[in-house]
Amino acid sequence: MVTTRSQNKNSEPNPGEKRSHTKAATVQAREPETKHQKTESSTKTKSGAKDEGDKGSEQYTNGESLSNPKIRQLISQYGELPLSQTDLSDPDKPTPDTILALLLNAMLSSTRISHSLAAKTVDLVIKAGYHKLDVLKKSTWEERTEVLTKGGYTHYREKTATMMGDLAQLIEDKYGGDLNTILQLTSEDPAKIRAELKTIKGLGDVGINIFFDTVQHLWTCLAPFVDPRSLKTAKEIGIGDDVHALWKEVSENPEQMCRLASALTKLRLEGKQKEFKD
């Protein structure tokens, strides 16, 4: 396991920071909201409660009410929720489909392949419905290989197609069809979650860091987290590489932390750091 300063901090949350949401995840998974409801629920106050018609809560969601101007600009310009530009129905809900989509994204994005090709492949995988366990289970190795090839995932397509099939079987056999079960098995302990994820074929430390980055607004026990590579970007643009200082800057809000991590990743992968240097 790669040992970093950020991981050490994240593996031992401060007292009172742990946010249990296993029950909420189960309820939301059973009762998906309509697109109209989704829009309303994504506008939240700092406490996480809905505040209908409150313009201020909208500003908070967009990062506009944050005190640090650079972080505010960063989130406003590049802080999209992970996979929000794909065909994924509920990127802001911890449904089994969303968690599987984020895991597939981590798996596909952690290999030695360009960011653009990985993003294209993830988009096609979701279009094919492979983030839905029943669809992934019924797919053939040849079908998965074809989708990966269309995305430009040529060097790793055969191995990855096999791992995706193995993943579907593992989720059904070990987690009862829902990756959210991992939270119960690990008592929502970040270190135990990391150890559990490392048992999944095709998911190493880099992939797990990507998953932690992108799932922390749903598995809130993982917040705050920033990929160690993106922490270097944070330091480079002048907002510092102290995860807990950044956590305070976003008022200890898991969704805002996820948006910040997402923005830093985009800056790093697309070489946009100059936009935020003083």
JOCOR-V311668 format. One record per backbone hydrogen bond with DSSP energy under -1.0 kcal/mol. CO is the residue of the C=O (numbers start at 1). NH is the residue of the N-H. If there is no record, write none. Layout:
<<CO,NH> <CO,NH>>
This chain:
<<4,8> <5,9> <6,10> <7,11> <9,12> <14,17> <21,25> <22,26> <23,27> <24,28> <25,29> <26,30> <27,31> <34,38> <35,39> <36,40> <37,41> <38,42> <40,43> <45,48> <49,45> <51,54> <54,58> <55,59> <56,60> <57,61> <58,62> <59,64> <60,63> <68,72> <69,73> <70,74> <71,75> <72,76> <73,77> <74,78> <75,79> <78,80> <81,84> <83,86> <90,93> <93,95> <95,99> <96,100> <97,101> <98,102> <99,103> <100,104> <101,105> <102,106> <103,107> <104,108> <105,109> <111,113> <114,118> <115,119> <116,120> <117,121> <118,122> <119,123> <120,124> <121,125> <122,126> <123,127> <124,128> <125,130> <126,129> <129,132> <132,136> <133,137> <134,138> <135,139> <140,144> <141,145> <142,146> <143,147> <144,148> <145,149> <146,150> <147,151> <148,153> <149,152> <152,154> <156,160> <157,161> <158,162> <159,163> <160,164> <161,165> <162,166> <163,167> <164,168> <165,169> <166,170> <167,171> <168,172> <169,173> <170,174> <171,177> <175,178> <178,181> <179,182> <180,183> <181,185> <182,186> <183,188> <186,189> <189,193> <190,194> <191,195> <192,196> <193,197> <194,198> <196,199> <197,200> <200,203> <204,208> <205,209> <206,210> <207,211> <208,212> <209,213> <210,214> <211,215> <212,216> <215,218> <215,219> <218,220> <219,222> <220,223> <227,231> <228,232> <230,234> <231,235> <232,236> <233,237> <234,239> <242,246> <243,247> <244,248> <245,249> <246,250> <247,252> <248,251> <250,253> <253,257> <254,258> <255,259> <256,260> <257,261> <258,262> <259,263> <260,264> <261,265> <262,266> <263,267> <264,268> <265,269> <266,270> <267,272> <272,275> <273,276>>
